[in-house]
């Protein structure tokens, strides 16, 4: 692990809620296979972010907030706290949601 590797990943309530909403939607529209793929992609991205916390593009509106593309439908928004060696997952954002409501 690199010296600046992240030690901890925390989830906000908004992140938990938006993650579960996406899973519920996938279960309605698709199959468990798609749900499993989404969960696996999320876990893989979090694993990589632990080593490379600055790999995703920075937000233009918020300092230390980064936006990662999870898949063609979903973005993962997180706050990187280098002093604490911590990532805080803020939100999962569906690309088809109203962009006017996107505050990052």
N, C-alpha and C positions, 0 to 999 in steps of 0.2 A: 504494500500500500504506500501511496505517496504521503509525504509529510502533511499536506493540506487535505488529505482525504476526510470525508464526512464521517463522523462517528455515530450520528443519530439522524433519523428521519421521523418527523412528527407530522401528524395530519390534523388540520383544522376541522371543525364541525362541517363547514361548507364543503371541504374536500370529501369528507365521508359521505355527506348527503348527495353531492353531485356524482360521485363514483357509483353509489348504489342506485341512483336514478338511471344511469346509463346501463347498468346490469339489468335492471327491471325492464327497461325498454328493449334491450337485446333479447331477453327471455320472451317478451311478447311478440316481437317481430321476426326473430331468428331461432336458432337452436342453442342447446347447451354447448355445442362445439364452438360457436361464436363467443359465447360467454367465457368459456375456458381460454380461448385465444386472447380475448381482451384482458383478462386477469393476468395471463402469462406475459403479454406485452408490457403491462403496467409493472409487474415484478421485475422484468428484465431492464426496463428503463430506470427504475429506482436503484437497481444493482449497479448499473453503469454510472448513474449520477453520483453514487457514493464515491466513486473514484475520480470522476470528472464533473464536478458540480457546476462548472461554468460552460459546459458544452452547448447548452441551449441559448437561443438568442435572448438578449436582454430586453426587458420591457422599455418602451419609450416613455411610459407614464410614471413608473415606480422604480426607485433605486433598489438594487439587489434582487429585483424580481426577474425571473426568467421564464420563458415560454417554450415548452418542448412539444414537438409534434409526436403524439402517441401513435396515431394512425391517420388515415385520410379524413376521418370524421371527428377526431378528438384531440384537443390540446391539454397538456398538463402544465398548470401554472404553479410555480413554487418560489419561495423566498430563500435565498442562500445567505446564511450567516457565517462568514468565514471565521470570525473570532471564536464562535462557539462550536465550530466544526459541525454545523447543523443545517439541515434542510427542513423547511416547513412547507408541506404540500398545502397550497391555498385552495385549489379548485381544479376540477376537470371541466373543460368547456367544449360543448358540441359545436362544430363549425356551422351548423344550420340554425343555431340560436340567434336571437336578435343582436347584431353587432353593437347597437346603441347601448345595450346593457353591459357590454364588456368593459370593465373598468381597469384592466391591466394593459 
